[in-house]
Amino acid sequence: MGELINENRIYIKDISKEYKDEFGFKVSLLKNITLSLEIDKVTSIIAPEGSGKTSLLKIIAGIDNPTGGGINYHHHFKNICIPTISSSFPWMTVVENIKFARPDISGENLNAILELIGLDGYENHIPNNKSTGFRYRISLGRALAANPDFIILDEPFLNMDIETKEECYQLTRDIFLQKNIPFVLGTNNITEAVFLSDKIYLMKKNPGEIIDFVDNTLPKNRNLNSITSSQFNEIRVSIEETFKMKESYKSLNFSI
């Protein structure tokens, strides 16, 4: 895609993933995926359901291996992955959940994280039966405690109501700006990708293949009011038009 190589990016080059189905036939899930993840940006991968987004994110995180291609690291990058259903230990308090990632974290750093994720005052709460947004904040706190170079998000907003989604969108964007920690988001929701991201890759399905990318021109320091702006709508429409040319268009989510 004409992107210059530098040490502040992770390069995913020609990643492919194949598997055999229940009848023994070879299925191509991902094909020749090439993209780069920059340390000063939030990067999203928009793709329909069943396109292999989760498999790609697992490969980037080092949880799974590709059957072709590879990842070029100029130096070691520490990745933390937050799945669709944010994990927390329901028998532990908020503080205990966060300290699980880093038991030796200082009180000062712990308090700073609690304030950043909006859970100061909830230190001793137990997340059992708490909302998905509450659990997402805990997962963010635990990720931040581990001092990652990248935080990978696999559709973490999928099961949230609209109000909670909006809060977590803004929270995630603010954490990126305040802590300079880049995020990698896999989603089928165009609105959240445009709001959260600085760079957006578009991926089709059958097999999963990158078909285009968008450099987001929205201001870096943005808020939810930008979703109703003409600039936001222009970016969203251009993405919709690109996907309209593909069969997988109907599998995308155009709401918030």
Secondary structure in CASP SS format (residue, H / E / C, confidence):
PFRMAT SS
TARGET T0000
AUTHOR 0000-0000-0000
METHOD secondary structure of the structure
MODEL  1
M C 1.00
G C 1.00
E C 1.00
L C 1.00
I C 1.00
N C 1.00
E C 1.00
N C 1.00
R E 1.00
I E 1.00
Y E 1.00
I E 1.00
K E 1.00
D E 1.00
I E 1.00
S E 1.00
K E 1.00
E E 1.00
Y E 1.00
K E 1.00
D C 1.00
E C 1.00
F C 1.00
G C 1.00
F C 1.00
K E 1.00
V E 1.00
S E 1.00
L E 1.00
L E 1.00
K E 1.00
N E 1.00
I E 1.00
T E 1.00
L E 1.00
S E 1.00
L E 1.00
E E 1.00
I C 1.00
D C 1.00
K C 1.00
V C 1.00
T E 1.00
S E 1.00
I E 1.00
I E 1.00
A C 1.00
P C 1.00
E C 1.00
G C 1.00
S C 1.00
G C 1.00
K H 1.00
T H 1.00
S H 1.00
L H 1.00
L H 1.00
K H 1.00
I H 1.00
I H 1.00
A H 1.00
G C 1.00
I C 1.00
D C 1.00
N C 1.00
P C 1.00
T C 1.00
G E 1.00
G E 1.00
G E 1.00
I E 1.00
N E 1.00
Y E 1.00
H C 1.00
H C 1.00
H C 1.00
F C 1.00
K C 1.00
N E 1.00
I E 1.00
C E 1.00
I E 1.00
P C 1.00
T C 1.00
I C 1.00
S C 1.00
S C 1.00
S C 1.00
F C 1.00
P C 1.00
W C 1.00
M C 1.00
T C 1.00
V H 1.00
V H 1.00
E H 1.00
N H 1.00
I H 1.00
K H 1.00
F C 1.00
A C 1.00
R C 1.00
P C 1.00
D C 1.00
I C 1.00
S C 1.00
G H 1.00
E H 1.00
N H 1.00
L H 1.00
N H 1.00
A H 1.00
I H 1.00
L H 1.00
E H 1.00
L H 1.00
I C 1.00
G C 1.00
L C 1.00
D C 1.00
G C 1.00
Y C 1.00
E C 1.00
N C 1.00
H C 1.00
I C 1.00
P C 1.00
N C 1.00
N C 1.00
K C 1.00
S C 1.00
T H 1.00
G H 1.00
F H 1.00
R H 1.00
Y H 1.00
R H 1.00
I H 1.00
S H 1.00
L H 1.00
G H 1.00
R H 1.00
A H 1.00
L H 1.00
A H 1.00
A C 1.00
N C 1.00
P C 1.00
D C 1.00
F E 1.00
I E 1.00
I E 1.00
L E 1.00
D E 1.00
E C 1.00
P C 1.00
F C 1.00
L C 1.00
N C 1.00
M C 1.00
D C 1.00
I H 1.00
E H 1.00
T H 1.00
K H 1.00
E H 1.00
E H 1.00
C H 1.00
Y H 1.00
Q H 1.00
L H 1.00
T H 1.00
R H 1.00
D H 1.00
I H 1.00
F H 1.00
L H 1.00
Q H 1.00
K H 1.00
N C 1.00
I C 1.00
P C 1.00
F E 1.00
V E 1.00
L E 1.00
G E 1.00
T E 1.00
N C 1.00
N E 1.00
I H 1.00
T H 1.00
E H 1.00
A H 1.00
V H 1.00
F H 1.00
L H 1.00
S C 1.00
D C 1.00
K E 1.00
I E 1.00
Y E 1.00
L E 1.00
M E 1.00
K E 1.00
K C 1.00
N C 1.00
P C 1.00
G E 1.00
E E 1.00
I E 1.00
I E 1.00
D E 1.00
F E 1.00
V E 1.00
D E 1.00
N C 1.00
T C 1.00
L C 1.00
P C 1.00
K C 1.00
N C 1.00
R C 1.00
N C 1.00
L H 1.00
N H 1.00
S H 1.00
I H 1.00
T H 1.00
S C 1.00
S H 1.00
Q H 1.00
F H 1.00
N H 1.00
E H 1.00
I H 1.00
R H 1.00
V H 1.00
S H 1.00
I H 1.00
E H 1.00
E H 1.00
T H 1.00
F H 1.00
K H 1.00
M C 1.00
K C 1.00
E H 1.00
S H 1.00
Y H 1.00
K H 1.00
S H 1.00
L C 1.00
N E 1.00
F C 1.00
S C 1.00
I C 1.00
END
